[in-house]
Amino acid sequence: MSVLEIVKWKAKPNVSDKKMIDSVNAMVPDLKKLEGFISQTLYKDKNDYWIDIYYWDTTENAHLSNELMADKESLKHLLELIKLDTVTMDVLKSLQKSE
């Protein structure tokens, strides 16, 4: 069963949806190079929170990804667009899955 990483944040004022989406898309090639990365999907809720969902093979790889991405220009660019005080992150291991 896979591991789910949920990262949630609000954008800085005047950051367009397109700019945010483009910035997240720019991180995907770097993410694909990380061990255990499965996939990523970006959402936006009715309260203007961005919710980025990552699937990993293990909890360890999910946590390690933050260290490995820290020096990547793609992540630095994304961080310039978000209100850092709104960021939350959870890593969840699945306990059940329907087939």
N, C-alpha and C positions, 0 to 999 in steps of 0.2 A: 504494500500500500504506500502511496506517496505522502509527502509532507507538504503542507500548505503554508506559505508565508504571505501574510496580508500586511501591506504597507498603505497607510492612509495619511492624506495631507490636504491642505488647502493651498491654492496658488496665491502668489503675490498679486496685488491689484494690477489690472491691465494686462495680465498674461492670457492670451487667447487659448481656446481649446486646441486649435491647430498647433500652436507653439508647444504646448504641453505634450500632445500626442507625438509630434515630431521628435521631441527630446527623449521621450521614453523609447520610441522606435530606434533612436540612435544608440541606445544602451544594449539592444538585443544582440548585436554581434559579439559584444564583450561578454554578455551573459552566456551565450552559447558555447563559449570557450571554457566555462567553469565546470568542474566535475559535478555531476549529479543534477545539472539543470535539465528540466523537462519542458516547461513552457511558461508563458507569461500572458496575462490578459489585463487590460486597463479598463476601469469603469469610472463613472462620475455619478454621484447620488444627487438627490433633490436639494441637498444643503450645500452643494458645491464642494463636497469632499471628493478628491480623487482617491480611488481604491485600486491598488495595483496588486494583482494576485499572481504569485509565483508557485509553481509546482517543482519540488525537489525530490530526489530519491531518498535522502536521509535528513534527519534533523541536523546532524553535524554539518553536512554540506550547505544547508540553508543558512546556518549561523556563520559558517566560514565565508560564505559569499560576500557578506558585508565587508569583511577585511580585504578580500581579494578585489572588490570593486572600488575601495576607498580612494585609490590613486588614479582611477580611470577618468579621463577627460569627459567621457559621456555622463558619468554620475555627477561630476563637478558641475557640468552645465545644467543638469536637472535641478540640482540643489540651489542654483541661482534663481530658479523660477518659483520655488516654494517657500511658504512661511514655515521656517524650521520649528517654531514652537507649537505647530499643529501636527507634527509627525508622530504617528504611533506605528508600532510594528509588533506583530504576533506571529509565532511559528507554531503550527498545530500539526500533530501527528494524527492520522486518521485511525479511528477505532472501529469503523464499520463502513462497508461500501456495498451498494446493491449491484447486482450483475444483470 
